[in-house]
Amino acid sequence: MKGTRVQTIKRHLKSLWSVLFAFIVNTLFKKILAETYRSEIIFFQTIRYKNYDDIKYLEQQLRLCAHHLDKLLTLDTFKEHAGIAKRTVELIENLQSKDITDSPTVKWAQQILQAYNQRLSSQDVLQSLPTDGSSSCHSFSKDSIADLIKTRRSIRSFRDEPVPRETINAILEMGLWAPSGCNRQNTEYLILDQAEDIRFCQRIAGEGHNFPQQAAWSVVILLDCRSYALPSQRHQAYLEAGAAIQNMLLYAHALNIGSIWLNWQGVERSHVKLRERFGLTDWLLPVAMLCFGYTKVPPPVVPYRKLLQDAVQYTGSL
């Protein structure tokens, strides 16, 4: 009974804050902030003060908790954080009550929880953990990886040739393997293959040339920002998008598929139109547009990179 009353009070406070925030936006922000900054603040503040109970959000929260539990496995202070284990159990049970029992997120969280409980009961679960990093090393050639990175180019001329669906899916999957803060895995995709949809999105991106129309397929990178709604965290969304994009561009290059990362110049009013056009939820933030296809004309001049000595500031004895 007490818990229900507390939740009701919290909901009322959130509603009150929403009204107050709207007043501040309409009276102050419009006068002192450029639209780009203003729309970003409005977006993150709006999603922050809503309650969510959908499966995607619950899995985000479960990955967050399980990640913190995972970190504790190798620390001496792991017993001081029993609340994280309890919260992990609650989230697993919540998802199971919604018939989500076999998802990768639930399975991974259960494995982390099992390892935590084993260590809690003094079983030496750490025996199987690597101590020298050898088990995490693979037989990749450092030269081939460096060559892949250094020979990737932004392509603006594509052949009229389709890319197989399985190849597209493989590139998209590589984006999902990018690191993300606390393993939240917030990256999603909007795939574009219709000319009108591509033109609509490239206008938001600020691209006036027609090469996106030549590409075999394009994708808008979306981020579910509900778990990064705090002002001090919102930059993390953009960092995660960049990591996913780099994975996709490099893997496409390894498959001899050209690609380009377009700037994204949209503000919230254009994002609202995009969400309405494609039926997207209001907590998804579009941050970039990528185009892929088989290269027709590569860039004739290799771009230089600034010297390492011009980019590094050393500290200590290094």
N, C-alpha and C positions, 0 to 999 in steps of 0.2 A: 504493500500500500504506500509506504514511504517512498520507495523507489519510483513508483508511478508518478507520485506528486513531484518529485525532483525532476523527472523527465519532462513533465508538463511545464514546469517553471522554466526549464532550459529552452524548450520550444518557444515559449512566449518571449523570452529574452532575445532569442535569435530573430524572431519576427520584429521586435522593437528595434534591434540594431539594424535590420534591413531597411526599415523606414528611415532611421536616422542617417544611415549611410547614403541612401538615395537623395536625401536633402542636402548632405554635404557635397555629393557629386554635382547636383544641379546648381548649387549656389557658389561653390568655391572652385572645384576642380576644373570646370569649364572655363573659368577666368584665368587660372594660373598655370594649367598644364596643357601641353600640346596633345592633340587627339591620340597619337600613338601611345604615349605614356598613360593618358587617362583611360583609354579602353583596356589596356593591360591590367591596370589596378581594378577597374570595375569587374573584369572577367574573373580574376582570382578571388576578389572579395565576395562576389555573388555565389560562386560555387562553394566557398568556404562555409557559408552560413546556411547550408541545406543539410537535411538528413538523408542518408542513403542506406539502402538495404538490398541492393541488387547483387547478383552473384559476382559480377566483375569487380565491384568495389570490395566485397567481402574477401575475394581472393587476393586483391591488392593488400588488404590489411593482414591477411594470413601470411603472405610472403614477407611482409615487413616484420611481423613478430617472429616468424621462423628464422629469418635472417639474423635478428638480434640473438636468438637462442643459439644459432649456428656459431656466431662469434664467441659466445661464452664457452664453447666446448674446449677451447685451448687456453682459457684464462683461469688463473687460480681463484678468482673472485666469483666463479659461476654460481655458487650457492647463495649469493646475496641477491639474486635476481629471479627468485621463484615466481614473482608476479608475471613475468614474461611467459614462462611455461604455462601458467594458468590461463593467460589470455589466449595462447596458442591453442590450448585444448578447447576453450570456449568457441573460438572461430571455426575449428574443425567440426565441432558438434553442430554449430549453426549451419554450416554448409551441408553437412550430412542430413540435417532435418529438411533441407531443400532438395534432397536426392542427389547431391553432388558428392559422390563417394569415390569416384575413380579418376578424378582429374589429376594431371601432373602436379599441380600445386598442393593438393591434399596429400598425395603420396609422398612428396618431398618433405612436407611439414611433419608427417607422421614419422618419417625416418629420422629427421632431426630430433624430434621429441623422444624417440626411442633411444637415440644415442645420448641425449641429455639425461634421461632417467637411468641409463646404465651407469653413467659416470657418477650420478647422484648416489647410486647404491654401491659405489666404490669398485665397480668393475672397470678394468683398465681399457676403456674404449679407445684411448689415445694410442695404443700399441699399433693400430693399423694406419695411423696418420703419418705422412711423410715428415722426416726431420731434416732432410737435405735438399728437398725440392726435386729429387730425381724422378719421382713418379709422375710429376706434372710436366716433365720435359718430353717432347716428341721429336721425331727425326725430320723436322722441317729444316730446309736449307735457309740459313739467314740471308744468303745472297739472293735467293729466289724471292724471298719476302721483300727485301729491300728493292729489288728490281720491279716487283709488282707495284709497290708504292710510288717509285720514282717515274714509272712509265705511264701511269694513269693520266689521262687528259680529259678535259671537258669537251664533249663532242657536240657540234651544232650542225652536222650534216649527216643524215641517216638514209640508208637504202630502203627502198620500198619492199621490205621483207618481214614477215611476221616472226615473232619470237615464240617458241613453243610454250604452252602453259606450264609444263613441268619446270622449264627453265625460269620462268617468272616466279613461280612459287619458291624455287630454290634460292633466288636472290632475296625475296621477301623474308624467308626464314633466317637467312644470315643476319638481317637487321634485328631480328628478335633475339639473337645470341649476343648482341652488344651488351656491355655492362650497364647496369642501371642502379640508381641509388637505393640501397637496402633491398635490392632484388625486386623492386616494385613492378617492373616490366610494364610500363605504361604506354608503350608504343603501339599504335594501330595504323591501318592503311586505308586510303580511299583510292581504288584503282580506276583509272580513266582510260577509256578506249574509244569514246565517241567524240567527234570533232567539236561539237558545240560545248561539251563538258570541258574539254581541254582548253578551248578558247576562254571559257568563263573563268577557269582557275588561273590561266596564265595572265589574265588581266589583273587579277588580285595580286599575283606574284610580281607584276610590273614588267613583264616581258613583252616587248612590242614586236619582236621578230617572229617569223612563222615556223622556225625549226621545230617547236614542240608538235606542230601538226604533222611533221614528217616522221616523228618517233613512232616505234611500234606500239609502245604503251607508256603511260605516265602514272605517277602515284603522288598523292598528297600525303605527307607525313602528319599524322594526328597524334595528340598526346592526351590521355585521360589524366587531367591535372588535379583530380580531387584529393589525392594524397600529397600534393605539393601546394596546398592553398595558402600556407603561411607566407607572409611577405619575405621572410629570410630564406625561404626554400624555392620560390618560384623560378629562379634562374636554373635550378636543376632540371626542369622540364626541357629547356633548350639544349642543355648539355647532353641529356640522354638522346635527344633527337639527332644531334651531331654524331654521337657514337654509332647509332643505328645506321645513319646515312653513310658514314665512312665504310662500315662493313659491307653495305649493299654495293657501293661504287667499286670497291676493290674486288669483290667477288664477281661482279659483272665483268670487270676488266679481265679477270682470270678466265672467264668464259668467252673472251673476245667479243664482248658486247659493249658498245659505247654508251656513255651516260653523261648527264650533266645535272648539276645541283643549281636550281634557280633560286635567286633571292626571293624572299616572301615579304611583301610590303603591306599586307592587309592590316586593317584595323577592325575593331569589334563589329562595327556595322556591316562590313563586308563579310566578316565571319558568320554573322547571323544569316545573311543571304545564302552563304554556302551551306550552312546547316539545314536551312529550309529546303534548298534545292535537292539535297541528297538524303534528307531524312536523318540527320545526325543528332545525337543528344547534345544538350547545351553545355556539357562540361568537356567536350572535345575541343582542343585548341589546335588549329592547323598552323604549322610552323615552316613548312618547306614543300617544294614541288620538285620531283625528279623525273627526268625523261630517259628512256632506254631504247636502244635499237642497234642494228648492225651498222657500223661506221661506213659512210660513203667517202667523205673527204676528211682526213685527220688534220689537225692544226699543223701548218707547215713549219712553225717556229717553236722550238722547245722553250718553255718559260724558265727563267733562271730563278733560283732561290737565294735569299740573302745568306751570307756566311754565318756559320754557327757562332763565331766570335762576336758577331753583332747582335746576337739574340740571347746570350747567356750572361747572367751575373752570378759569379761564384761567391761562396761564403766560406769562412774557415780556411782550411789548408788545401782545399781542392784546387 
